[in-house]
Amino acid sequence: MAPPRIVVTGVGAVTAVGLNTADFWSALTAGRSGVTSITRFDASTYPSKLAAEVNGFDPLKYMDVKLAERTGPYTQWAIASTVMAMEMAGLDMQKERSERVGTVIATTGDVHKIGDETDVLKARGPRRIDPLFMNRISAHMAPVQVGKFIGARGPNTSINSACASGSDAIGMAFNHMRLGRADVMVAGGTDTLVSPICVATMGLLGALSRDAEPGKAPRPFDKDRNGMVVGEGAGMLVLETLEHARARGARILCEMAGAGWSYDARNDTAPDPEGEALAMKAALDDAGMKPEEIDYINAHGTGTRLNDASETRALKLVLGGHAYRIPVSSNKSMIGHLGAGAGGVEAVASVLTMVNGVIPPTINYVTPDPECDLDYVPNVARKAEVTGIMSNSFGMGGQNCAIIFRRFTGA
């Protein structure tokens, strides 16, 4: 028996360019950057001084004080994005079988704060640490709290495959449903890379842009790109079996057609285009689609020298000459790199691209690079009829995931 078809009925996002889905999309299509000088800590002695921060978010718009006090920002963003996605989907949990609704969310949690609490422990002793510290920082608490908040008692898990995590989570949710384990899954990613330890260590690796002026970084695929910019936020999708969505009369945004995974098995930090290509080929095979049926790539596009050149080569390996005929753009040029949350937010952007027929640009693109010679939708959004989208997520260490969305035709 053929597996059930899976559709997307709702999306939600909290990012540096918008605290809700509508504002996020408006900023993305306007080419507006969320990158500013870091305000969370004094970055004056750090090699990188830029970040795409989520500022002005009020968790009390989505939850009560007690829950807000017991959760970290990454969990709060996940809950808010879930609320938005469910409202868009018109999903009423009172009418659902709770054991048939699940949650898969990617995050690294707020582990950056372990050092702060360790300092308290050393200075003031074990009775002075925050008793709810693990609740506030642990990665598993994002799906736990989202699942509890909406009353979903089906599969509930967290995913971490570095920068591939968000897409990985959506792919896992997709497969849970195709295996018959759920009718509805809430899936995506939430994370923050804006912390002193993260900025320091990634800066030492040479992965971060050292530009001082926010309006010029990051520069994905540009010849003068010099690193990524850390970001934060969340992006969530409501996935449903087609049968379930039709039965309740839901508006279908698009179909999730396939997912593919691979591992470079080469290097801890340098990406491998052949490994990345394997994930994309696997996603196409899973979707039963030809390369020519993809007409937009939501790129991983971090703005580092190695990643952008590697992804470009991988696209050519998979798509051949078709790679030169389709637009490729990087949302990270505006929202920074959200780590485990990146794939979730970029999946939201991919769905909205298909729904609205507008491709967000790659901003800060000035100087073409011979190594990156595709159509990167420079600086200005583009109207286009998009029927097949591949969204790429590649994790440091070589964990890769690609997911595919296609227009739902009703057939």
Secondary structure, DSSP 8 states (H G I E B T S, - for coil): -----EEEEEEEEEBTTBSSHHHHHHHHHHT----EE--SS--TTSS--EEE---S--GGGTS-HHHHHHS-HHHHHHHHHHHHHHHHHT--GGGS-GGGEEEEEE--TTGGGHHHHHHHHHHH-GGGS-TTHHHHH-TTHHHHHHHHHHT--S-EEEE--GGGHHHHHHHHHHHHHHTTS-SEEEEEEEEE--SHHHHHHHHHHT-B---S-GGG---TT-TT---B-EEEEEEEEEEEEHHHHHHTT----EEEEEEEEEE--S-SSS--HHHHHHHHHHHHHHHT--GGG--EEE----S-HHHHHHHHHHHHHHHGGGGGGSBEE-THHHH-B-GGGHHHHHHHHHHHHHHHTEE--BTT--S-BTTB-SB--BSS-EE----EEEEEEE-TTSEEEEEEEE-----
